[in-house]
Amino acid sequence: MGAYILRRLLLMIPTMVGIMGISFLVIQFAPGGPVEQVVAQLTGQGDSADQRLSGGGDIMQGMGDENGSRYRGSQGLDPELIAKLEKQFGFDKPPLTRFLEMMGNYIRFDFGESFFRNASVTSIILEKMPVSISLGLWVMLLSYVISIPLGIAKAVRDGSRFDVWTSAFVVVGYAVPGFLFGILLIVLFAGGSFYNWFPLRGLTSDNFDSLTLWGKLVDYLWHLTLPLTALLLSAFATTTLLTKNSFIDEIKKQYVVTARAKGLSEHRVLYGHVFRNAMLIVIAGIPGAFISAFFTGSLLIENLFSLDGLGRLGYLSIVNRDYPIVFATLYIFSLLGLVVSLVSDLIYTWIDPRIDFDRRDV
């Protein structure tokens, strides 16, 4: 197992370099970079987020460049100012040098300063992290609390009317995008066309600090209800089907037939023998489920419900071309994904010692 862990750790190095390298090429050379952002603002062309999203090159399309600068729309600006902007954002160095310096700093978890926020990237990420952690933890907890009993019930009643109807509900839930369901929830329950029962912004009310402990808990859960419901729809659907299929596979095995032949009760067979083996794949997927809930589904939901978390931070950073935040979040998320994948494999071996990754290729 030690050799397997070492191989996996060593494999993370070229994987991270590849991820960051490809992203660097795509993002760093996209039109509308930070220099173009400042040039557009100085020339009165970059006032809206929609314009920034479309890219500085598109904003200044057709304006020409009398100074011979590579930045469109920079005519009339002092070339020394352009040079200072390039130095400020690090574009006075060759691309390979910038990439190598960035990776050297990231190895030490030094993510530098934000281009457009007067703060370090680390402090900004830490500030936004509680919101995303709240969503991730609650989604993972509730999805497993709902999915495991439902999956077991479906496996035991496989082919029954209960199984058919719940399968239809689960499949529809999996097929409907979370953000689309979130919009429906807003229309129905957050002041849209029908009821105004739930708040639409943030995780707490303005008077949160003045509330009692019980009042703070109620207020927090009140704000979480709609975004959690939107995220849970697809999360619990996946885990439910995984649990059901895992239990069905185990129920058909010979040791279950032998246990029943010995006169053991169905409850004893199901929870004394089948449960531990069937839950192997489900339990091993807990770290991955948390990371998935933590990052994957947060972007659209956080923007939809105006939650100031990592997903919204990443979106705004891409729109504003704040590259230090973009690359730092990508680096952290990718590294966490690789580590969680390794942890999931180790959990497999801990739950079932028969699994030996040393005997197979990485």
N, C-alpha and C positions, 0 to 999 in steps of 0.2 A: 504493500500500500504506500510505503514511503516513496518508492520509485515512481509510482503513478502520480502522486501528488507533486513531486518534483518536476515530472514531465509536463503536467498541466500548468504549473506555475511558469515554467520556461516558455511554454507555448503562448502564454498571455502576452509576452513581450512583442513578438512579431504581429500578433493580432491587434494589439493596441496601436502599434506603429502604423499598421495598414489602415485601421479605422480613422485615426487622426490624420494620416497623410491624404487619404482620399477626400475627407471632409475639408481639409485645408485647401486642396486644389479647387473643390467645388465652391466653397464659401468665400475664400480669400480673393478669388479672381472674378467673382460675380459682380455685375454692374451695380453701382450705387453703394460703394464702400464708404467707410467713415470719412475719408477726405471729400468724396462727392457730397456726403451729407452736409458737411460744413460749407462747402462751396455753394450748394443749393440754398442753404439758409442765408448766406451772405448776399446772394443774388436774388433773394425773395422767391425761390422756387421750391423750397422744402418745408412748407408750413404745416402740412397735414400728414398724418400717419398713412393715409391711403397713397399719397405720393411717394413716401418713403418705401412703402411695401412694393410699389411697382418698380422701384430701382432708380437710382440717380441717373443712370444712362437713359432711361425712358423719359425721365422728367425733363432732361435737357436735350432731348432728341432734336436735331436740326438747328441747334443754336450756333454750332461752329466753334472754332477756337483760334483766335487770332494770335495767341502767344506761343503756339506750338506745344502747349501742354497736353498731356494725355488725358486730362480731366475735362470733359465736356462742360461748357458753361462757365469756364474760368476766364473768359476774355474780360479784360479790364481790371483783373486782379494782379497785384504785384507778384511776380514769380518768386520773390523771397518769401512771401506769405505762404505760397503753395509749398515751398521747400520746408518751411517751419511746420506746416501741417503734416507733411510726410514724415518728418522726424518725430513729431509728437506721437503719431500713431504707429511708428516703427516701419514705415514703408520706404525709408531711405536705405534699407538694407536689402540684399538679394533675397528672393523667396526661400531658398534652401537655408540660408543663415537664419531667417526668421523662424522657420519651422524647427530647426535644430535647437535654437535658443528656447523656444516654447516648450519642446519636449523635455529639455534639460530642467527647466523650471518646474514643469508638471510632475516630474519624478520626485521632486522635493515637496510637492503639493503647494507650490508657490504659484498662484494664479494671477498675480499682478493686480493692477487697478482697472476699474471700469473706464471705458472711453468717455462715457457721457454721464456717469454718476460719480459724485465726489466721495467714493468709498472703495474699499478693496473688494475684489470679487468674492473672496471667502466670506466676508461679513455680510454681503448681499445674499449669498446663497443660504447662510445660516439663518438670516432674518426671514426668508421665505419658507424654510423647510418645515416649520411646525404645521402649516396648513396642509402641505402634501402628506406629511406623516399622519395627521389626523384622518385624512381621507383613506390613505393606504391601510392603516391599521383597522379602521372600522369596516372597510370593504372586505378585507381578508377575514376578519373575525365573523362578520355576519354571513358571508358567503359560505363558510365552512359550517356554521351553526345550522343554516338552512339546507345546504346541499347534502351533507352526509346522511341525516335522517331521511331526507326525501329520496336520495339515491338508493338507500337500503330498502325503503318501502317499495320502490319501483322494481328492484331486483327480486324481492320476495313475491311480488304480485305481477311478475313479468307476463305480458300479454293480456292482462285484465283491463277492464274499462278505466280503472284508476290510472294504470300505466299509460294507456293511450292518450287520455285527456291531459295528464301532466306532461307527457312527451310533447304534445302539441304546444302547450304553453311554454315549455322550455325551449323548443326550437324557434318559436316566434320571438321569444326573449333574446335568444342568441342572434337572430337575424336582424333585429331592429338595432340600429346604431344608438349608443348611449346618448349622444348629443341630441339626436332626434327625439328620443324619449324625454330628455331633459326639457326640450322646447315644449313638448306636450304638457309636461308637468307645470311649467311656467304659465302656459295658457290657461290651464285648468285651476291651479291652486295658488298662483303668485301674482294676482292682480291683472291677469290677462283678460279673457272674455267672460270668465265665470266667477271664481272665488278668489279672495285675497287672504288666504289663511297663513301663508308662509312668507318669510322675507326673501328678497331677491339678491341681496348683496352681503358679502362678508360672512364670517363665522360667529360674530357676536354683535349685539346691539350697541348703540352709542352710550347707553347708560350701564354697560356691563360692569364697570368697576364699582358702581354703587349698589349692585344687587347682592342679596345674601348668597351663601354657598349653594343652597338649593336652587335659588333663582338663576345663578350663573350656569348650573348644570342644565336646567330646563331651557334656558336661552341658547346655550351651545347646541343642544340636541335639536332644538327648533330650527336653527339655521342649517344644521347638517341634513335634515330630513330629505329635502328634494335632491341635492347633489348626490347623496348616498344612494337614494333610490335609483337614480339614473345610472350610476356606476354598477349597482348590484345586479341589474337585469341580465347582463351578459356574463358577469363573473360567476354568479351562482349556477347559471345554465351549464357552463363548461364543467364545473366541479360535480354537478349532479349526474351528468351523463358518464363522467369518468368513474364516479363511485358505483353507479349501477352496473356498468360493464365489468368493472373489476370484481364485484360480488358475484355476478353471473358466471364469470370464468372460474372462480373458486368453487362455487356451489356444484359445478359439474365434475369436479375432480374426485378421484377415487377415495381419498381420505374422508370426504364428506359422506360418501356412500357407506363406508366402513363405520363411521361414527353413528350414523342413523341405524345401521344394522345392530349395533351394540345396545340399542334402546335409549340412546340419549334423546332428550327433548329437543324440539326444533329450536327453542331459544338457546339452549346450551350449545347446539351445533353451530348456530349462526354467530353467536357472540363469544363463544368459548374457543372456537376453532377457525371459522371463516373470517371473522372480523380482523384479526391480527394480520393475516396474509393478504386479505383484500385491501386493507388500508395502507399497504406498503407504498404503492405508487401515489396514493393521495397525500400521505404524510410527507413523502419525499418532495412533493411539489409545493409545499408550503413556502419555502424561501422564494421560489420563482413566482408564486402567486402574489406574494407581498410586493416584490419588485414591480410586477406587472401592474398591480393596482396603484402602486406608489407613483409610477412614472407614465405608463402607457396611456391610461385613460384620463389623466389629469389635465391635459392641455385644453381640450375643447370644453370640458366640464368647468374647469376653473375660469375660463373666459366667459362661459355662458352664465355662470352664477357670480361673476366678479369676485372670485376668491384669489387673494394675492399669494399664490403659491409658486412652486418651481415651474409648473407648466406654463402659467401666465408669464412668469419671468423669462422663460426661454422664448416664448412667442414674441414678446416685446423686444427682446434683445436681437432677435433675427430681423424684425421690422426696422429697428434703429441701427442695425449693423454694429452692434456692440460686441465685437468679436471676442474679447477676453471672456465675457460671460457665456457666449455661445460655445466656445471651445472648452471652457472649464466644465460646464454642465455635461457636455458630450463626453468628456474624459471621465468624469465621475460616474455617470450612468453606465458607460461601457465597462469600466473597471468593476463596478458593482455587479453588473450582469455576468461577467466572467467568473467572479468570485462566488456568486450565488450558484452558478452552474456546478462549480466544484463542490460547494457545500452540499448541494442536492445529492451528488454522487456519494459523498461520505455518509450522508444520512441513510442512503440505501444500504450501504455495507453495515452500518450500525444496527439498523432494524433487522436485516437479514444477513447474517455472517456468511451465508453460502455464496453471496455475490463477491467475486474477486476480480477487480479491475486490472490487477497486475497481469492477468492471463489473457488480456485482450489489448488491442491497440487503442491509443487514446482517441 
